[in-house]
């Protein structure tokens, strides 16, 4: 679990976080987050040092490439 994922869970966002260097891909565990929640997720990611952030809108269909 990344530090960003831990912080997101602490404030109530159940999700997975994939990282690619300075990019964070946030995949919510449940229904699509609303706009305000997405903005909060992005802000938290930026405070963790990520320069690019992706929040999956439809997490059930999200596919993440694996190394």
PDB file of N, H, CA, C and O in Angstrom:
ATOM      1  N   UNK A   1       0.840  -1.170   0.000  1.00  0.00           N
ATOM      2  CA  UNK A   1       0.000   0.000   0.000  1.00  0.00           C
ATOM      3  C   UNK A   1       0.893   1.243   0.000  1.00  0.00           C
ATOM      4  O   UNK A   1       1.830   1.350   0.791  1.00  0.00           O
ATOM      5  N   UNK A   2       0.587   2.169  -0.893  1.00  0.00           N
ATOM      6  H   UNK A   2      -0.174   2.082  -1.535  1.00  0.00           H
ATOM      7  CA  UNK A   2       1.377   3.398  -0.977  1.00  0.00           C
ATOM      8  C   UNK A   2       0.951   4.377   0.119  1.00  0.00           C
ATOM      9  O   UNK A   2      -0.113   4.220   0.717  1.00  0.00           O
ATOM     10  N   UNK A   3       1.775   5.375   0.376  1.00  0.00           N
ATOM     11  H   UNK A   3       2.640   5.503  -0.109  1.00  0.00           H
ATOM     12  CA  UNK A   3       1.415   6.376   1.380  1.00  0.00           C
ATOM     13  C   UNK A   3       0.189   7.168   0.927  1.00  0.00           C
ATOM     14  O   UNK A   3      -0.626   7.576   1.755  1.00  0.00           O
ATOM     15  N   UNK A   4       0.056   7.386  -0.380  1.00  0.00           N
ATOM     16  H   UNK A   4       0.718   7.055  -1.052  1.00  0.00           H
ATOM     17  CA  UNK A   4      -1.125   8.084  -0.888  1.00  0.00           C
ATOM     18  C   UNK A   4      -2.376   7.255  -0.617  1.00  0.00           C
ATOM     19  O   UNK A   4      -3.389   7.789  -0.165  1.00  0.00           O
ATOM     20  N   UNK A   5      -2.311   5.966  -0.888  1.00  0.00           N
ATOM     21  H   UNK A   5      -1.488   5.533  -1.255  1.00  0.00           H
ATOM     22  CA  UNK A   5      -3.465   5.102  -0.632  1.00  0.00           C
ATOM     23  C   UNK A   5      -3.843   5.143   0.853  1.00  0.00           C
ATOM     24  O   UNK A   5      -5.025   5.190   1.191  1.00  0.00           O
ATOM     25  N   UNK A   6      -2.860   5.125   1.719  1.00  0.00           N
ATOM     26  H   UNK A   6      -1.899   5.086   1.445  1.00  0.00           H
ATOM     27  CA  UNK A   6      -3.119   5.207   3.165  1.00  0.00           C
ATOM     28  C   UNK A   6      -3.804   6.514   3.525  1.00  0.00           C
ATOM     29  O   UNK A   6      -4.769   6.528   4.289  1.00  0.00           O
ATOM     30  N   UNK A   7      -3.304   7.610   2.974  1.00  0.00           N
ATOM     31  H   UNK A   7      -2.519   7.598   2.354  1.00  0.00           H
ATOM     32  CA  UNK A   7      -3.908   8.920   3.269  1.00  0.00           C
ATOM     33  C   UNK A   7      -5.328   9.010   2.748  1.00  0.00           C
ATOM     34  O   UNK A   7      -6.206   9.541   3.428  1.00  0.00           O
ATOM     35  N   UNK A   8      -5.565   8.492   1.539  1.00  0.00           N
ATOM     36  H   UNK A   8      -4.852   8.061   0.987  1.00  0.00           H
ATOM     37  CA  UNK A   8      -6.919   8.524   0.983  1.00  0.00           C
ATOM     38  C   UNK A   8      -7.881   7.716   1.850  1.00  0.00           C
ATOM     39  O   UNK A   8      -9.010   8.139   2.100  1.00  0.00           O
ATOM     40  N   UNK A   9      -7.426   6.551   2.305  1.00  0.00           N
ATOM     41  H   UNK A   9      -6.509   6.207   2.102  1.00  0.00           H
ATOM     42  CA  UNK A   9      -8.269   5.713   3.174  1.00  0.00           C
ATOM     43  C   UNK A   9      -8.537   6.399   4.514  1.00  0.00           C
ATOM     44  O   UNK A   9      -9.634   6.278   5.058  1.00  0.00           O
ATOM     45  N   UNK A  10      -7.554   7.112   5.046  1.00  0.00           N
ATOM     46  H   UNK A  10      -6.663   7.210   4.604  1.00  0.00           H
ATOM     47  CA  UNK A  10      -7.728   7.828   6.315  1.00  0.00           C
ATOM     48  C   UNK A  10      -8.841   8.864   6.247  1.00  0.00           C
ATOM     49  O   UNK A  10      -9.538   9.092   7.235  1.00  0.00           O
ATOM     50  N   UNK A  11      -9.011   9.491   5.088  1.00  0.00           N
ATOM     51  H   UNK A  11      -8.444   9.305   4.285  1.00  0.00           H
ATOM     52  CA  UNK A  11     -10.053  10.516   4.952  1.00  0.00           C
ATOM     53  C   UNK A  11     -11.344   9.958   4.365  1.00  0.00           C
ATOM     54  O   UNK A  11     -12.266  10.712   4.057  1.00  0.00           O
ATOM     55  N   UNK A  12     -11.410   8.634   4.211  1.00  0.00           N
ATOM     56  H   UNK A  12     -10.661   8.021   4.462  1.00  0.00           H
ATOM     57  CA  UNK A  12     -12.676   8.015   3.818  1.00  0.00           C
ATOM     58  C   UNK A  12     -12.809   7.553   2.384  1.00  0.00           C
ATOM     59  O   UNK A  12     -13.908   7.187   1.968  1.00  0.00           O
ATOM     60  N   UNK A  13     -11.727   7.554   1.605  1.00  0.00           N
ATOM     61  H   UNK A  13     -10.834   7.851   1.943  1.00  0.00           H
ATOM     62  CA  UNK A  13     -11.801   7.097   0.225  1.00  0.00           C
ATOM     63  C   UNK A  13     -11.225   5.684   0.115  1.00  0.00           C
ATOM     64  O   UNK A  13     -10.009   5.496   0.165  1.00  0.00           O
ATOM     65  N   UNK A  14     -12.106   4.697  -0.035  1.00  0.00           N
ATOM     66  H   UNK A  14     -13.094   4.850  -0.076  1.00  0.00           H
ATOM     67  CA  UNK A  14     -11.648   3.319  -0.223  1.00  0.00           C
ATOM     68  C   UNK A  14     -11.229   3.173  -1.686  1.00  0.00           C
ATOM     69  O   UNK A  14     -12.048   3.333  -2.591  1.00  0.00           O
ATOM     70  N   UNK A  15      -9.956   2.871  -1.910  1.00  0.00           N
ATOM     71  H   UNK A  15      -9.291   2.741  -1.175  1.00  0.00           H
ATOM     72  CA  UNK A  15      -9.447   2.815  -3.276  1.00  0.00           C
ATOM     73  C   UNK A  15      -8.129   2.050  -3.338  1.00  0.00           C
ATOM     74  O   UNK A  15      -7.525   1.724  -2.316  1.00  0.00           O
ATOM     75  N   UNK A  16      -7.705   1.775  -4.569  1.00  0.00           N
ATOM     76  H   UNK A  16      -8.196   2.039  -5.399  1.00  0.00           H
ATOM     77  CA  UNK A  16      -6.363   1.262  -4.844  1.00  0.00           C
ATOM     78  C   UNK A  16      -5.611   2.376  -5.546  1.00  0.00           C
ATOM     79  O   UNK A  16      -6.205   3.209  -6.231  1.00  0.00           O
ATOM     80  N   UNK A  17      -4.299   2.382  -5.369  1.00  0.00           N
ATOM     81  H   UNK A  17      -3.816   1.705  -4.813  1.00  0.00           H
ATOM     82  CA  UNK A  17      -3.480   3.386  -6.056  1.00  0.00           C
ATOM     83  C   UNK A  17      -2.330   2.673  -6.756  1.00  0.00           C
ATOM     84  O   UNK A  17      -1.572   1.932  -6.131  1.00  0.00           O
ATOM     85  N   UNK A  18      -2.212   2.905  -8.052  1.00  0.00           N
ATOM     86  H   UNK A  18      -2.828   3.508  -8.559  1.00  0.00           H
ATOM     87  CA  UNK A  18      -1.082   2.431  -8.848  1.00  0.00           C
ATOM     88  C   UNK A  18      -0.200   3.646  -9.110  1.00  0.00           C
ATOM     89  O   UNK A  18      -0.706   4.746  -9.331  1.00  0.00           O
ATOM     90  N   UNK A  19       1.094   3.453  -9.086  1.00  0.00           N
ATOM     91  H   UNK A  19       1.504   2.559  -8.907  1.00  0.00           H
ATOM     92  CA  UNK A  19       1.989   4.575  -9.362  1.00  0.00           C
ATOM     93  C   UNK A  19       2.905   4.248 -10.528  1.00  0.00           C
ATOM     94  O   UNK A  19       3.339   3.108 -10.695  1.00  0.00           O
ATOM     95  N   UNK A  20       3.188   5.246 -11.318  1.00  0.00           N
ATOM     96  H   UNK A  20       2.835   6.172 -11.182  1.00  0.00           H
ATOM     97  CA  UNK A  20       4.139   5.194 -12.426  1.00  0.00           C
ATOM     98  C   UNK A  20       4.998   6.435 -12.300  1.00  0.00           C
ATOM     99  O   UNK A  20       4.640   7.507 -12.788  1.00  0.00           O
ATOM    100  N   UNK A  21       6.147   6.278 -11.634  1.00  0.00           N
ATOM    101  H   UNK A  21       6.437   5.407 -11.237  1.00  0.00           H
ATOM    102  CA  UNK A  21       7.033   7.396 -11.349  1.00  0.00           C
ATOM    103  C   UNK A  21       6.265   8.492 -10.609  1.00  0.00           C
ATOM    104  O   UNK A  21       5.928   8.307  -9.439  1.00  0.00           O
ATOM    105  N   UNK A  22       5.978   9.619 -11.248  1.00  0.00           N
ATOM    106  H   UNK A  22       6.251   9.769 -12.198  1.00  0.00           H
ATOM    107  CA  UNK A  22       5.278  10.716 -10.562  1.00  0.00           C
ATOM    108  C   UNK A  22       3.813  10.809 -10.955  1.00  0.00           C
ATOM    109  O   UNK A  22       3.184  11.852 -10.775  1.00  0.00           O
ATOM    110  N   UNK A  23       3.267   9.722 -11.491  1.00  0.00           N
ATOM    111  H   UNK A  23       3.778   8.875 -11.638  1.00  0.00           H
ATOM    112  CA  UNK A  23       1.853   9.672 -11.849  1.00  0.00           C
ATOM    113  C   UNK A  23       1.140   8.703 -10.918  1.00  0.00           C
ATOM    114  O   UNK A  23       1.635   7.605 -10.664  1.00  0.00           O
ATOM    115  N   UNK A  24      -0.024   9.103 -10.408  1.00  0.00           N
ATOM    116  H   UNK A  24      -0.427   9.994 -10.614  1.00  0.00           H
ATOM    117  CA  UNK A  24      -0.850   8.250  -9.552  1.00  0.00           C
ATOM    118  C   UNK A  24      -2.139   7.906 -10.290  1.00  0.00           C
ATOM    119  O   UNK A  24      -2.791   8.780 -10.862  1.00  0.00           O
ATOM    120  N   UNK A  25      -2.496   6.632 -10.270  1.00  0.00           N
ATOM    121  H   UNK A  25      -1.966   5.923  -9.805  1.00  0.00           H
ATOM    122  CA  UNK A  25      -3.754   6.174 -10.844  1.00  0.00           C
ATOM    123  C   UNK A  25      -4.606   5.703  -9.671  1.00  0.00           C
ATOM    124  O   UNK A  25      -4.274   4.722  -9.006  1.00  0.00           O
ATOM    125  N   UNK A  26      -5.697   6.405  -9.426  1.00  0.00           N
ATOM    126  H   UNK A  26      -5.967   7.202  -9.966  1.00  0.00           H
ATOM    127  CA  UNK A  26      -6.566   6.108  -8.288  1.00  0.00           C
ATOM    128  C   UNK A  26      -7.796   5.375  -8.797  1.00  0.00           C
ATOM    129  O   UNK A  26      -8.526   5.882  -9.649  1.00  0.00           O
ATOM    130  N   UNK A  27      -8.021   4.168  -8.262  1.00  0.00           N
ATOM    131  H   UNK A  27      -7.428   3.756  -7.570  1.00  0.00           H
ATOM    132  CA  UNK A  27      -9.157   3.340  -8.669  1.00  0.00           C
ATOM    133  C   UNK A  27     -10.041   3.129  -7.438  1.00  0.00           C
ATOM    134  O   UNK A  27      -9.689   2.346  -6.555  1.00  0.00           O
ATOM    135  N   UNK A  28     -11.182   3.816  -7.369  1.00  0.00           N
ATOM    136  H   UNK A  28     -11.468   4.451  -8.086  1.00  0.00           H
ATOM    137  CA  UNK A  28     -12.081   3.662  -6.224  1.00  0.00           C
ATOM    138  C   UNK A  28     -12.625   2.233  -6.135  1.00  0.00           C
ATOM    139  O   UNK A  28     -12.852   1.581  -7.154  1.00  0.00           O
ATOM    140  N   UNK A  29     -12.833   1.754  -4.897  1.00  0.00           N
ATOM    141  H   UNK A  29     -12.649   2.284  -4.069  1.00  0.00           H
ATOM    142  CA  UNK A  29     -13.375   0.413  -4.678  1.00  0.00           C
ATOM    143  C   UNK A  29     -14.871   0.344  -4.940  1.00  0.00           C
ATOM    144  O   UNK A  29     -15.400  -0.726  -5.242  1.00  0.00           O
ATOM    145  N   UNK A  30     -15.550   1.466  -4.828  1.00  0.00           N
ATOM    146  H   UNK A  30     -15.120   2.335  -4.583  1.00  0.00           H
ATOM    147  CA  UNK A  30     -17.005   1.480  -4.951  1.00  0.00           C
ATOM    148  C   UNK A  30     -17.427   2.358  -6.122  1.00  0.00           C
ATOM    149  O   UNK A  30     -16.671   2.548  -7.075  1.00  0.00           O
ATOM    150  N   UNK A  31     -18.627   2.883  -6.041  1.00  0.00           N
ATOM    151  H   UNK A  31     -19.241   2.729  -5.267  1.00  0.00           H
ATOM    152  CA  UNK A  31     -19.194   3.704  -7.118  1.00  0.00           C
ATOM    153  C   UNK A  31     -18.300   4.895  -7.457  1.00  0.00           C
ATOM    154  O   UNK A  31     -17.413   5.279  -6.695  1.00  0.00           O
ATOM    155  N   UNK A  32     -18.565   5.447  -8.604  1.00  0.00           N
ATOM    156  H   UNK A  32     -19.285   5.134  -9.224  1.00  0.00           H
ATOM    157  CA  UNK A  32     -17.787   6.585  -9.094  1.00  0.00           C
ATOM    158  C   UNK A  32     -17.846   7.762  -8.127  1.00  0.00           C
ATOM    159  O   UNK A  32     -18.926   8.135  -7.668  1.00  0.00           O
ATOM    160  N   UNK A  33     -16.686   8.353  -7.814  1.00  0.00           N
ATOM    161  H   UNK A  33     -15.809   8.050  -8.187  1.00  0.00           H
ATOM    162  CA  UNK A  33     -16.680   9.521  -6.930  1.00  0.00           C
ATOM    163  C   UNK A  33     -17.232  10.746  -7.652  1.00  0.00           C
ATOM    164  O   UNK A  33     -17.079  10.896  -8.864  1.00  0.00           O
ATOM    165  N   UNK A  34     -17.878  11.620  -6.876  1.00  0.00           N
ATOM    166  H   UNK A  34     -18.002  11.498  -5.891  1.00  0.00           H
ATOM    167  CA  UNK A  34     -18.393  12.846  -7.485  1.00  0.00           C
ATOM    168  C   UNK A  34     -17.241  13.823  -7.735  1.00  0.00           C
ATOM    169  O   UNK A  34     -16.097  13.565  -7.359  1.00  0.00           O
ATOM    170  N   UNK A  35     -17.559  14.921  -8.362  1.00  0.00           N
ATOM    171  H   UNK A  35     -18.488  15.130  -8.667  1.00  0.00           H
ATOM    172  CA  UNK A  35     -16.523  15.893  -8.750  1.00  0.00           C
ATOM    173  C   UNK A  35     -15.731  16.413  -7.553  1.00  0.00           C
ATOM    174  O   UNK A  35     -14.504  16.495  -7.606  1.00  0.00           O
ATOM    175  N   UNK A  36     -16.427  16.763  -6.478  1.00  0.00           N
ATOM    176  H   UNK A  36     -17.424  16.696  -6.435  1.00  0.00           H
ATOM    177  CA  UNK A  36     -15.741  17.291  -5.290  1.00  0.00           C
ATOM    178  C   UNK A  36     -14.781  16.257  -4.706  1.00  0.00           C
ATOM    179  O   UNK A  36     -13.660  16.591  -4.323  1.00  0.00           O
ATOM    180  N   UNK A  37     -15.225  15.005  -4.642  1.00  0.00           N
ATOM    181  H   UNK A  37     -16.135  14.734  -4.954  1.00  0.00           H
ATOM    182  CA  UNK A  37     -14.358  13.949  -4.115  1.00  0.00           C
ATOM    183  C   UNK A  37     -13.146  13.737  -5.007  1.00  0.00           C
ATOM    184  O   UNK A  37     -12.039  13.533  -4.510  1.00  0.00           O
ATOM    185  N   UNK A  38     -13.344  13.784  -6.323  1.00  0.00           N
ATOM    186  H   UNK A  38     -14.244  13.950  -6.726  1.00  0.00           H
ATOM    187  CA  UNK A  38     -12.208  13.642  -7.247  1.00  0.00           C
ATOM    188  C   UNK A  38     -11.208  14.768  -7.038  1.00  0.00           C
ATOM    189  O   UNK A  38      -9.999  14.537  -7.049  1.00  0.00           O
ATOM    190  N   UNK A  39     -11.703  15.984  -6.848  1.00  0.00           N
ATOM    191  H   UNK A  39     -12.685  16.172  -6.838  1.00  0.00           H
ATOM    192  CA  UNK A  39     -10.813  17.122  -6.610  1.00  0.00           C
ATOM    193  C   UNK A  39     -10.017  16.934  -5.324  1.00  0.00           C
ATOM    194  O   UNK A  39      -8.829  17.255  -5.279  1.00  0.00           O
ATOM    195  N   UNK A  40     -10.657  16.420  -4.281  1.00  0.00           N
ATOM    196  H   UNK A  40     -11.622  16.159  -4.317  1.00  0.00           H
ATOM    197  CA  UNK A  40      -9.955  16.170  -3.015  1.00  0.00           C
ATOM    198  C   UNK A  40      -8.890  15.096  -3.199  1.00  0.00           C
ATOM    199  O   UNK A  40      -7.792  15.211  -2.655  1.00  0.00           O
ATOM    200  N   UNK A  41      -9.208  14.056  -3.961  1.00  0.00           N
ATOM    201  H   UNK A  41     -10.101  13.963  -4.403  1.00  0.00           H
ATOM    202  CA  UNK A  41      -8.235  12.991  -4.230  1.00  0.00           C
ATOM    203  C   UNK A  41      -7.021  13.545  -4.965  1.00  0.00           C
ATOM    204  O   UNK A  41      -5.881  13.229  -4.624  1.00  0.00           O
ATOM    205  N   UNK A  42      -7.272  14.370  -5.973  1.00  0.00           N
ATOM    206  H   UNK A  42      -8.198  14.627  -6.250  1.00  0.00           H
ATOM    207  CA  UNK A  42      -6.193  14.963  -6.760  1.00  0.00           C
ATOM    208  C   UNK A  42      -5.324  15.856  -5.884  1.00  0.00           C
ATOM    209  O   UNK A  42      -4.097  15.823  -5.981  1.00  0.00           O
ATOM    210  N   UNK A  43      -5.962  16.657  -5.027  1.00  0.00           N
ATOM    211  H   UNK A  43      -6.958  16.684  -4.948  1.00  0.00           H
ATOM    212  CA  UNK A  43      -5.203  17.547  -4.143  1.00  0.00           C
ATOM    213  C   UNK A  43      -4.315  16.745  -3.196  1.00  0.00           C
ATOM    214  O   UNK A  43      -3.158  17.109  -2.983  1.00  0.00           O
ATOM    215  N   UNK A  44      -4.834  15.667  -2.628  1.00  0.00           N
ATOM    216  H   UNK A  44      -5.774  15.372  -2.801  1.00  0.00           H
ATOM    217  CA  UNK A  44      -4.019  14.824  -1.752  1.00  0.00           C
ATOM    218  C   UNK A  44      -2.836  14.223  -2.507  1.00  0.00           C
ATOM    219  O   UNK A  44      -1.725  14.156  -1.983  1.00  0.00           O
ATOM    220  N   UNK A  45      -3.083  13.787  -3.738  1.00  0.00           N
ATOM    221  H   UNK A  45      -3.986  13.841  -4.164  1.00  0.00           H
ATOM    222  CA  UNK A  45      -2.000  13.211  -4.547  1.00  0.00           C
ATOM    223  C   UNK A  45      -0.923  14.254  -4.812  1.00  0.00           C
ATOM    224  O   UNK A  45       0.266  13.937  -4.777  1.00  0.00           O
ATOM    225  N   UNK A  46      -1.316  15.465  -5.071  1.00  0.00           N
ATOM    226  H   UNK A  46      -2.282  15.722  -5.100  1.00  0.00           H
ATOM    227  CA  UNK A  46      -0.331  16.529  -5.322  1.00  0.00           C
ATOM    228  C   UNK A  46       0.485  16.828  -4.082  1.00  0.00           C
ATOM    229  O   UNK A  46       1.680  17.105  -4.183  1.00  0.00           O
ATOM    230  N   UNK A  47      -0.143  16.777  -2.902  1.00  0.00           N
ATOM    231  H   UNK A  47      -1.114  16.552  -2.821  1.00  0.00           H
ATOM    232  CA  UNK A  47       0.624  17.012  -1.673  1.00  0.00           C
ATOM    233  C   UNK A  47       1.610  15.880  -1.414  1.00  0.00           C
ATOM    234  O   UNK A  47       2.585  16.062  -0.685  1.00  0.00           O
ATOM    235  N   UNK A  48       1.362  14.712  -2.007  1.00  0.00           N
ATOM    236  H   UNK A  48       0.569  14.564  -2.600  1.00  0.00           H
ATOM    237  CA  UNK A  48       2.282  13.577  -1.882  1.00  0.00           C
ATOM    238  C   UNK A  48       3.391  13.638  -2.935  1.00  0.00           C
ATOM    239  O   UNK A  48       4.264  12.770  -2.958  1.00  0.00           O
ATOM    240  N   UNK A  49       3.368  14.661  -3.813  1.00  0.00           N
ATOM    241  H   UNK A  49       2.659  15.366  -3.794  1.00  0.00           H
ATOM    242  CA  UNK A  49       4.435  14.839  -4.786  1.00  0.00           C
ATOM    243  C   UNK A  49       4.142  14.338  -6.189  1.00  0.00           C
ATOM    244  O   UNK A  49       5.025  14.359  -7.046  1.00  0.00           O
ATOM    245  N   UNK A  50       2.915  13.886  -6.441  1.00  0.00           N
ATOM    246  H   UNK A  50       2.198  13.869  -5.745  1.00  0.00           H
ATOM    247  CA  UNK A  50       2.573  13.425  -7.786  1.00  0.00           C
ATOM    248  C   UNK A  50       2.258  14.620  -8.676  1.00  0.00           C
ATOM    249  O   UNK A  50       1.585  15.558  -8.251  1.00  0.00           O
ATOM    250  N   UNK A  51       2.746  14.581  -9.905  1.00  0.00           N
ATOM    251  H   UNK A  51       3.293  13.819 -10.250  1.00  0.00           H
ATOM    252  CA  UNK A  51       2.505  15.669 -10.844  1.00  0.00           C
ATOM    253  C   UNK A  51       1.356  15.359 -11.797  1.00  0.00           C
ATOM    254  O   UNK A  51       0.769  16.271 -12.380  1.00  0.00           O
ATOM    255  N   UNK A  52       1.035  14.084 -11.956  1.00  0.00           N
ATOM    256  H   UNK A  52       1.512  13.343 -11.482  1.00  0.00           H
ATOM    257  CA  UNK A  52      -0.057  13.648 -12.823  1.00  0.00           C
ATOM    258  C   UNK A  52      -0.935  12.685 -12.036  1.00  0.00           C
ATOM    259  O   UNK A  52      -0.441  11.776 -11.370  1.00  0.00           O
ATOM    260  N   UNK A  53      -2.255  12.901 -12.124  1.00  0.00           N
ATOM    261  H   UNK A  53      -2.657  13.640 -12.666  1.00  0.00           H
ATOM    262  CA  UNK A  53      -3.183  12.080 -11.357  1.00  0.00           C
ATOM    263  C   UNK A  53      -4.344  11.672 -12.251  1.00  0.00           C
ATOM    264  O   UNK A  53      -4.912  12.491 -12.973  1.00  0.00           O
ATOM    265  N   UNK A  54      -4.680  10.396 -12.187  1.00  0.00           N
ATOM    266  H   UNK A  54      -4.218   9.731 -11.601  1.00  0.00           H
ATOM    267  CA  UNK A  54      -5.829   9.866 -12.915  1.00  0.00           C
ATOM    268  C   UNK A  54      -6.774   9.266 -11.883  1.00  0.00           C
ATOM    269  O   UNK A  54      -6.363   8.430 -11.078  1.00  0.00           O
ATOM    270  N   UNK A  55      -8.034   9.683 -11.899  1.00  0.00           N
ATOM    271  H   UNK A  55      -8.369  10.361 -12.553  1.00  0.00           H
ATOM    272  CA  UNK A  55      -9.049   9.074 -11.037  1.00  0.00           C
ATOM    273  C   UNK A  55     -10.017   8.352 -11.961  1.00  0.00           C
ATOM    274  O   UNK A  55     -10.685   8.980 -12.782  1.00  0.00           O
ATOM    275  N   UNK A  56     -10.090   7.038 -11.826  1.00  0.00           N
ATOM    276  H   UNK A  56      -9.547   6.528 -11.159  1.00  0.00           H
ATOM    277  CA  UNK A  56     -11.003   6.262 -12.654  1.00  0.00           C
ATOM    278  C   UNK A  56     -12.436   6.641 -12.330  1.00  0.00           C
ATOM    279  O   UNK A  56     -12.836   6.652 -11.166  1.00  0.00           O
ATOM    280  N   UNK A  57     -13.209   6.952 -13.364  1.00  0.00           N
ATOM    281  H   UNK A  57     -12.885   6.944 -14.309  1.00  0.00           H
ATOM    282  CA  UNK A  57     -14.606   7.341 -13.174  1.00  0.00           C
ATOM    283  C   UNK A  57     -15.485   6.092 -13.066  1.00  0.00           C
ATOM    284  O   UNK A  57     -16.465   6.092 -12.321  1.00  0.00           O
ATOM    285  N   UNK A  58     -15.154   5.058 -13.783  1.00  0.00           N
ATOM    286  H   UNK A  58     -14.358   5.058 -14.388  1.00  0.00           H
ATOM    287  CA  UNK A  58     -15.915   3.804 -13.755  1.00  0.00           C
ATOM    288  C   UNK A  58     -14.975   2.699 -13.294  1.00  0.00           C
ATOM    289  O   UNK A  58     -14.398   1.996 -14.123  1.00  0.00           O
ATOM    290  N   UNK A  59     -14.811   2.535 -11.976  1.00  0.00           N
ATOM    291  H   UNK A  59     -15.280   3.107 -11.303  1.00  0.00           H
ATOM    292  CA  UNK A  59     -13.803   1.602 -11.458  1.00  0.00           C
ATOM    293  C   UNK A  59     -14.046   0.143 -11.793  1.00  0.00           C
ATOM    294  O   UNK A  59     -13.086  -0.625 -11.860  1.00  0.00           O
ATOM    295  N   UNK A  60     -15.277  -0.269 -12.006  1.00  0.00           N
ATOM    296  H   UNK A  60     -16.056   0.355 -11.953  1.00  0.00           H
ATOM    297  CA  UNK A  60     -15.549  -1.681 -12.290  1.00  0.00           C
ATOM    298  C   UNK A  60     -14.942  -2.127 -13.608  1.00  0.00           C
ATOM    299  O   UNK A  60     -14.628  -3.306 -13.768  1.00  0.00           O
ATOM    300  N   UNK A  61     -14.769  -1.221 -14.548  1.00  0.00           N
ATOM    301  H   UNK A  61     -15.024  -0.263 -14.418  1.00  0.00           H
ATOM    302  CA  UNK A  61     -14.214  -1.590 -15.842  1.00  0.00           C
ATOM    303  C   UNK A  61     -12.754  -1.204 -16.005  1.00  0.00           C
ATOM    304  O   UNK A  61     -12.185  -1.364 -17.085  1.00  0.00           O
ATOM    305  N   UNK A  62     -12.150  -0.701 -14.952  1.00  0.00           N
ATOM    306  H   UNK A  62     -12.612  -0.570 -14.075  1.00  0.00           H
ATOM    307  CA  UNK A  62     -10.778  -0.212 -15.026  1.00  0.00           C
ATOM    308  C   UNK A  62      -9.809  -1.372 -15.169  1.00  0.00           C
ATOM    309  O   UNK A  62      -9.884  -2.367 -14.448  1.00  0.00           O
ATOM    310  N   UNK A  63      -8.912  -1.217 -16.102  1.00  0.00           N
ATOM    311  H   UNK A  63      -8.851  -0.409 -16.687  1.00  0.00           H
ATOM    312  CA  UNK A  63      -7.864  -2.226 -16.226  1.00  0.00           C
ATOM    313  C   UNK A  63      -6.525  -1.506 -16.106  1.00  0.00           C
ATOM    314  O   UNK A  63      -6.282  -0.489 -16.756  1.00  0.00           O
ATOM    315  N   UNK A  64      -5.676  -2.055 -15.266  1.00  0.00           N
ATOM    316  H   UNK A  64      -5.873  -2.881 -14.738  1.00  0.00           H
ATOM    317  CA  UNK A  64      -4.373  -1.452 -15.048  1.00  0.00           C
ATOM    318  C   UNK A  64      -3.306  -2.389 -15.590  1.00  0.00           C
ATOM    319  O   UNK A  64      -3.272  -3.564 -15.223  1.00  0.00           O
ATOM    320  N   UNK A  65      -2.434  -1.887 -16.459  1.00  0.00           N
ATOM    321  H   UNK A  65      -2.462  -0.933 -16.757  1.00  0.00           H
ATOM    322  CA  UNK A  65      -1.361  -2.756 -16.951  1.00  0.00           C
ATOM    323  C   UNK A  65      -0.409  -3.120 -15.826  1.00  0.00           C
ATOM    324  O   UNK A  65      -0.086  -2.291 -14.976  1.00  0.00           O
ATOM    325  N   UNK A  66       0.022  -4.331 -15.831  1.00  0.00           N
ATOM    326  H   UNK A  66      -0.241  -5.004 -16.522  1.00  0.00           H
ATOM    327  CA  UNK A  66       0.956  -4.794 -14.808  1.00  0.00           C
ATOM    328  C   UNK A  66       2.338  -4.909 -15.409  1.00  0.00           C
ATOM    329  O   UNK A  66       2.492  -5.171 -16.602  1.00  0.00           O
ATOM    330  N   UNK A  67       3.346  -4.712 -14.572  1.00  0.00           N
ATOM    331  H   UNK A  67       3.221  -4.499 -13.603  1.00  0.00           H
ATOM    332  CA  UNK A  67       4.740  -4.829 -15.033  1.00  0.00           C
ATOM    333  C   UNK A  67       5.091  -6.282 -15.253  1.00  0.00           C
ATOM    334  O   UNK A  67       6.217  -6.593 -15.640  1.00  0.00           O
TER     335      UNK A  67
END
